Amino acid sequence: MALKTPEEGSKELTVTVTSAMHNQAMTPLWEAENVLIAAEKAHKKIPAKLHLGELNPGQQVLDTEVKMIHTGIRMAAYNTAMTIAREIRTNTGYRRANQEAHALMRQMFNQTGDIDTSEPGHLTIRLDPLPTKAKTAAAAELCAHLTSTKTRYPGTDLILKYAIKTKAPALIN
């Protein structure tokens, strides 16, 4: 901007800003606000939920099919939970793994974290540390074991990597 604060010791204490100068300085901000408003309007038009009938009009889903789909999802979730609990027991040094493997697994599934795609060819899942050092160490061991399998994310060429965050993010003043 062409305006500046008068130098120290200067007798000039005021700066005159004309409407033209103000408009010139504010134009980029106003353009950005208009783009943001248009993007927010477009976003509000996207429905948060869709009925199955809207995706495939005319498709009939019978009660038995719904039950079978529901049962299949529950079985997959159960198998995943049991596998993760077994991995906690067998591939971590967690001393209470035999008693707390399921509780630790549930705690890890509910833990906040980040999904990072910045490393080419990898999809990194980075969890926040757990409440105790022992649980965080066990989760880190599990993450290292799961990463060593070099599993690909379904439908992509991205290799899954798992990690626990080690440092708190720096605060910006």
C-alpha positions in Angstrom: 0.0 0.0 0.0 1.2 3.5 -0.7 0.2 4.7 2.8 2.7 4.5 5.6 3.1 5.7 9.2 4.9 9.0 9.4 8.5 8.7 10.6 9.3 9.3 14.3 9.9 13.0 15.0 8.0 14.1 11.9 5.6 17.0 12.4 3.1 15.4 10.0 0.7 13.4 12.3 -2.2 12.7 9.9 -2.5 10.9 6.6 -5.3 11.8 4.3 -7.0 8.8 2.7 -9.3 9.5 -0.2 -12.2 7.4 -1.3 -10.3 6.4 -4.4 -7.3 5.3 -2.3 -9.6 3.3 0.0 -11.4 1.6 -2.9 -8.1 0.7 -4.6 -6.7 -0.8 -1.3 -10.0 -2.7 -0.6 -10.7 -4.1 -4.1 -8.8 -7.4 -3.7 -10.6 -8.0 -0.3 -14.0 -7.3 -1.8 -13.3 -9.7 -4.8 -12.2 -12.4 -2.4 -15.4 -11.9 -0.3 -17.6 -12.2 -3.4 -15.8 -15.5 -4.4 -16.2 -16.8 -0.8 -20.0 -15.9 -0.8 -20.5 -17.7 -4.1 -18.6 -20.8 -2.9 -20.7 -20.8 0.3 -23.9 -20.6 -1.7 -22.8 -23.5 -3.9 -21.9 -25.5 -0.9 -25.3 -25.0 0.8 -27.0 -26.4 -2.4 -25.2 -29.8 -1.9 -27.4 -32.1 0.2 -25.9 -33.5 3.4 -27.8 -36.7 3.0 -29.3 -38.6 0.1 -32.0 -41.2 0.2 -31.0 -44.5 -1.5 -33.9 -43.9 -4.0 -32.3 -40.7 -5.2 -29.2 -42.5 -6.2 -30.9 -45.3 -8.2 -34.6 -44.3 -8.8 -36.9 -47.2 -9.1 -34.6 -49.6 -7.3 -36.4 -51.8 -4.8 -34.6 -52.9 -1.6 -36.3 -55.7 0.1 -36.3 -56.1 3.9 -34.2 -59.3 3.6 -31.6 -57.5 1.5 -31.4 -54.7 4.0 -30.9 -57.2 6.8 -28.2 -59.0 4.9 -26.4 -55.8 4.1 -26.7 -54.7 7.8 -25.4 -58.1 9.0 -22.5 -58.1 6.5 -21.4 -54.6 7.7 -21.6 -55.8 11.3 -19.6 -58.9 10.6 -16.9 -56.9 8.8 -16.8 -54.4 11.7 -16.6 -57.3 14.3 -13.8 -59.1 12.3 -11.8 -55.8 12.1 -12.2 -55.2 15.8 -11.1 -58.7 16.7 -8.1 -58.5 14.3 -7.0 -55.2 15.8 -7.4 -56.5 19.3 -5.3 -59.6 18.4 -2.6 -57.5 16.9 -2.5 -55.4 20.1 -2.0 -58.6 22.1 0.6 -60.1 19.8 2.5 -57.2 18.2 2.9 -54.7 21.1 4.7 -54.7 24.4 1.6 -53.4 26.2 1.7 -55.2 29.6 -2.1 -55.1 30.1 -2.9 -56.2 26.5 -4.7 -59.4 27.5 -7.1 -57.5 29.7 -7.4 -54.2 27.8 -6.8 -54.9 24.1 -10.5 -54.2 23.2 -10.6 -51.0 25.3 -7.3 -49.8 23.8 -8.7 -50.5 20.3 -11.9 -48.6 21.0 -9.9 -45.7 22.4 -7.7 -45.6 19.3 -10.7 -45.7 17.0 -12.2 -42.7 18.8 -8.9 -40.8 18.9 -8.6 -37.6 16.9 -5.9 -37.3 14.3 -4.9 -36.3 10.8 -5.0 -37.8 7.3 -2.0 -36.6 5.3 -1.6 -37.1 1.6 1.4 -34.8 1.1 3.9 -37.7 0.8 3.7 -39.1 -2.8 2.4 -42.7 -2.9 1.3 -42.8 0.7 -1.7 -42.1 2.8 -0.6 -41.3 6.4 -3.0 -41.7 9.3 -1.5 -39.8 12.3 -3.3 -40.1 15.6 -3.0 -37.8 18.6 -1.2 -39.3 21.6 -3.4 -41.3 24.0 -3.9 -40.3 27.6 -1.1 -42.4 29.1 2.5 -43.1 27.9 1.9 -46.9 28.0 -1.1 -46.7 25.8 0.6 -44.2 23.4 3.6 -46.6 23.2 1.4 -49.6 22.5 -0.5 -47.6 19.8 2.8 -46.5 18.3 4.0 -50.2 18.1 0.7 -51.2 16.5 1.1 -48.3 14.0 4.6 -49.5 13.1 3.4 -53.1 12.7 0.4 -52.0 10.5 2.7 -49.8 8.4 5.1 -52.7 7.9 2.4 -54.6 6.0 2.5 -52.0 3.2 -1.3 -52.3 2.7 -2.7 -50.3 -0.2 -5.8 -48.1 0.4 -8.6 -49.8 -1.6 -9.2 -48.4 -5.0 -5.9 -46.4 -5.1 -2.2 -46.9 -5.4 -1.6 -45.3 -2.0 0.2 -47.2 0.7 -1.2 -46.8 4.2 1.1 -45.5 6.9 0.1 -45.2 10.5 1.8 -43.0 13.1 1.3 -41.3 16.5 1.9 -37.5 16.7 5.0 -36.8 18.8 5.0 -33.1 19.1 2.3 -30.6 19.8 1.7 -28.1 16.9 3.4 -24.7 17.3 1.0 -21.9 18.2 0.9 -18.9 15.9 0.7 -15.6 17.7 
